[in-house]
Amino acid sequence: MTGILVLALYVGAFFGSYLILSRLLQRYFAREGFNKLKTVTFGDESAVKANRIASFLSVITVFFLWVAFTNSAIPLPKLPGPFDGDVTFTYTATLPDGATDDAEVTIRVFREDIQQTLDEDGNPGREPPAPEVEPGDGFAKNDSLTVARYGFKVIPVWNNDDVSKSDGSKITHLNGQPVEPGQKITIAEGTIGLTDKGTPTFEPKTGLRMARLYLPAPEVVLERFIRLNQEGYQGFTLWEHTRYSLQRVLLGFLFGALIGIPIGYAMGLTNWSRGWFDPIVEFMRPVPPLALIPLMIIWFGIGELSKVILLFLAALWIMIIAARSGVSGVAISKVHAAYSLGASKWQILSRVIVPNSLPEIFTGARVAMGVCWGTVVAAELVAAEVGLGKMIVVASKFQLTDIVLVGIILIGIIGFLIDVGVRALENWLVPWKGRV
């Protein structure tokens, strides 16, 4: 219930602050501009501008949720966390003749990432020792052991008992409750139960936070980001991984645009070009770039060329369709007006068709760039030695989730900055978009 309240608090704060700030900004800080001159704004995409306050709040909310669902040291509200500390429960061993004896099991639950930390001497951390307990009287002896948070432990209670499983000893009760093999009992600190063969087990309470293996805390990812820049990974620094991936994406996109845009114009302007290229484009467009990886290896080997060509093909068909759509979307009345004023075909192409098709081309460029970034991870699987995709894949094999997150966040940030750059270039080159 506490976790639901915290989550509801975050969601409520997000939407509440958004509504309040949006009202205040609209009333007191609205900027006069072209949008204010529009008489119809609902349904007109050009009249919709992103509210940067809302964007900021959105990012902050995601960060708060990231902290809330992890075991972060950042002092922000968090969802209920996993149990750590000492827990004790009793088990009852029963012999074939009906004799019974109770014994206690004391378990120390420690942080699951403690073995990944370094001590003062630079050595890997070690899990804490098991609690010291007296064996007690009777044929069932007290036990102690350790288990990591989010872990699971099968407890071999017969190792120090005076009787063994082969003597007919069975566990019949846990914390005084009768239990059968395969059953579990919930306690405040976690879950105790018996395996199908009757051996006691313990699983600590996990709460609603995620283990470091699945979602590291923000400060852990930041620490890994700094270390990757200083020490590198797989023989390359983070900057080198980023540079190679960015270089491949930009080269693939650039060649795709240089070849795709003229073909798209030709398809939109001439019957022969439309008939020649249309079957090829419509056949290749649904084929995912990942399906072409085997052909890239066979045809171009495992070097840089195969990766760039794969990204080129990922962008090519998108840019062809964007340019063709841009030409098809030019209002015929504008072409007629240009002809009536005596314009030549070249003037119509350069003064009417190209300017009016640029918005579609820029939209296609943004889509193509996103597809290229999504494909680069697979492209770098083709025997690459360096690249963000390669770094992510190798780190995932060793369950280094913090490195995986660093790569994903970096790809997202770079992709976002590229998209912002393309939009800024569009606003500069196509200031008439949505106005004519």
Summary of the structure (lengths in Angstrom):
residues: 436
radius of gyration: 31.9
end to end distance: 54.9
largest distance: 111.9
contacts: 1320
relative contact order: 0.08
helix: 55%
strand: 12%
